[in-house]
Amino acid sequence: MSRQLLVLRHGKSDWNIETSDLSRPLKNRGKRDAQRMGAWLQQQALIPDFIISSPAERAKNTAEKLAKAMGLTAKHVHYDARLYAAGLTDLKSVLGDCPESAARVLLIGHNPSLENLIKNLHNGVLQKSADGKLLPTATLAILSMPDQWSLLNQGCATVESITRPATLPKNLFLMA
């Protein structure tokens, strides 16, 4: 069975609200970008079989907006505390615990952890964009993966694409 890993960094968070890091919400732009990315995934027929998100408020909000835009509900999102402040080992452990029946998994979390995961899994050189960022907020990386979620060694995957919300049509979420 071929597998895909969709890695999404949470949407733009609101630093103007005084709260703990765990409780920081999304800005309006972060909400819109999450909706647009979800609509794009639905349009591309890239609906995940399993969605895992960090429990941080900005990641939860991203996951819920994204799921709704794909025609799913918040019940489809599984929250895992290991994704907040995760290291590479934590991320691989979370993925290793995914159901074997899941051919396409969506992982929603934070940087620098997600970039480190992509760099570790990718078999080859990754081209950085002009701004030098691999995974800015609400950006989605799609990786082709090995047949088992529990066998994630360095260089075992290939990045198929990296899609930024800025490259999507502005009215995309209105079409969903």
N, C-alpha and C positions, 0 to 999 in steps of 0.2 A: 504494500500500500504506500503510495507516495504521500508525503506529509508536507504541510506548509505551516510556518510560524509567522504570524503577523505580530509585529512589535510596534506598539504605539506609545509614544510619550504623551503624558497628560497634556491637556490644553493649558493655555496661558492663565496663570493664577494671579489673584489680586493681592498685591503686596501693600495696598493702602488700608487694608483692614487689619487692625491689631488683634492677632490671634496666634495660637500655637501653629507650628509648621504643619502638624497633622490635620489641623482644622481649617487651613487656608482654602478658601473657595476659588472658583474660576472667575475670571473677568468675563464680561459679555463676549469679548472676542474669543475666549477659550470655549465658551458654550457654542458659539456659531461654528467655530472650526471643528468641534467634535461632531456636530450635526452634519456638516458638509462631508466630513470624512466617512461618517456612517452611511450617508446617502450614496457616496461614491462606491463604497464597498458593496452596497446592495445592488447598485447599477452594474458593477463589474462581476456580479454573482460570486462574491468572495465572502459569503456569510460563514462565520466560524462555527464549528461544532462545539467549541468550549471556550468560554471567555473567563480569564482570570485577571483580577485587578488588585492593585494596592488598596488598602483601606483608607488611605489619606483622602480627605474630602475632595480635593481637586481631581484625583484619579477616579474616585467614585462618581463624581459629577460627569466626568468625561465618559466613563463607561456607560452610564445611564443614558446620556444624550446620544451616544453612538449607537447603543442597542436599539433605542426607540427609532432612530432614523433608518435602521436596517429592518424594522418591522418586528423586533424582538422586545421583550420586557426586561425590567431590572432583575427579574427572577432568573434570567439566563446568565447573570454575572455572578461569579464566585469570587469572594474576597479572601485574600491570603496575606496575613500580617508579615510573612517573610519577604514580601515585595517592597515593603517600606524600609528604606535604608539598606537595601539588599546588596550583598556582594555577589560575585560571579558564582560561587558555590551555592548560595541561596537560590539564585535564579535557576540554575540547572536542576536543583532539587525540586523546585516548584514545577518545572516542566516535566521532570521525571515522574511526578505524581499525577500527571494528566491521564485521563482514561485512554487506554489503548485504542478504543473505538474512535477517538477524535482524530480525524485526518487533518483538520485545520484548527489551530489554536490561536487565539488572540490574547496577547499579554500586554497589559496596560500598567505602566509604572513610571519610573523616574530616571533622570540622568544624575550622575554619570554611569549608573549601573547598566542601563539599557544599551548605551553605546559600547560599553565594555563587553557585554554579552554578544552583540553583533560582531564586533571585531574578533572576539575569540572563536565564534562559530564559523565565520566566513572563511572559505577556502580561497584566498586570493587577496588582492590589493583593493581597498575601497577608495574610490575617488571622492574627495571632499568637494563641497560646493564652493562657490566664490567667497562666501562668508566664513568658510572654514568649519562650519558646523555639520555634523553628520545627522543629528536627530534633534532639531529644534522642537518647540512645543507643538503638539498635535500632529507630528510627522509620523508616517507609517513606513516601516520597512517590512518587506515580504521576503522570507527566506524559504528555499526548498530544503527540506530536512531529511535526515535518515529515517529508516522505517520504525525505529523505536524511540519514544520520548526519553527513555532511560539511558540511551547510548549517545550522549552528547559530548563528544570529544572535540578538542580544538581542531578547527578546519573541517568539520564534518558537514557543513552546510554551504549554500551559495545564496548570496543576496540577489534576488531577482529584480527588485526595484525599491526605490525610496521615493515616497510621494509626500510632498508638503502641501498643506492646505492652501497656500498662496498660489499653487499651480492649478487648483480646481476652479471651475466656474463659480463666480460669486453667488449665483442664485441656485446652486445645486441642491441645497436642502429644501428649497421650495418645490423642486420637481419630484422629491421622494414621496 
